[in-house]
C-alpha cells in the first residue's frame, strides 16, 4: 500500500464519525468566558455578553446538525436565565463557606474550591441540556470534570445551596435528583444499579432529598433509591434501596486483633 492509498483510507474513515475537534476547544473557551463574565469584578458584563453571543453562534454552526431544531434561537432565552443561575451559584458558595470550617472567606470559595467550579459549569450546561442543544452541555461538564475530578452529567437535577467538599472522584449520573441544602464529600457516586442501552430515558440514578449529608466514598445506586430528608450517609456506605427521613446509615468495619506468633 503506497502513501496515497493510506491517506485515502484515512480520509474515508474520518468521515464516520465526522468530527470537528475545534468544537471542543470552542466550547471550553466559551465556558471559561461565561464563568469569568459572571464572577470576575474586572470584566465588563455587557461587552462579554456580546462576545459570548458571537461565540455561541460558532458553537451552533459546529454542533447543531439538525436544522429542524432552532439552536440559533436559544441564546436570547438563555441569557434571561443568567441572573437566576448567578443567584443559585451565590447560594452554593454561601453554603460552602457556611459549612466548611476551612473556608476563611467567601472569596476563597469562588477562587479556590473545585467543587464550586464544577457546580457552576454544571448549572451553565444544564440550561442548554434542557433546551436540547446537542453535545455542547456534555462537553462543558466534561471540561469541568477534567479540571476538578467532579463528573456531573448536565441532565442531573440539583437544587439550591449545594455543597461539594474536596470534590475529587464525585460522580453524579444523568437522571439523579438532588434537592436543597445537600452536602456531598469526595468519592461519592450517585449511579445506576446496572448499565444497559435500553434503559435510556428511564430514571437510573437515585433521588436525594433536602438537607442530606453524604460522606466520603459512599455509593448510592438505582433510580428507585431515595435518600430521605435530613439523613446522614456515612463514609464507604453501599446503598441500593430507599431509606426514610432522618436515617443514619454507617459502614461498620470488621476489626481483628493480630495474634502474636
Buried (B, 14 or more C-beta within 10 A) or exposed (E): EEEEEEEEEEEEEEEEEEEEEEBBEBBBBBBEBBBEBBBEEEEEEEEBBEEBEEBBEBBBEBBBEEEEBEBEEBBEEBEEBBEEBBEBBBBBBBBBBEBBEEBEEBEBBBEEBBBBBBBBBBBBBBBBBEBEBBBBBBBBBBBBBEEBBBBBBBBBEBBBBBBBBBBEBBBBBBBBBBBBBBBBBBBBBBBBBEEEEEBEEEBBBBBBBBBBBBBBBBBBBBBEBBBBBBBBBBBBBEBEEBBEEEBEBEBEEEEEEEEEE
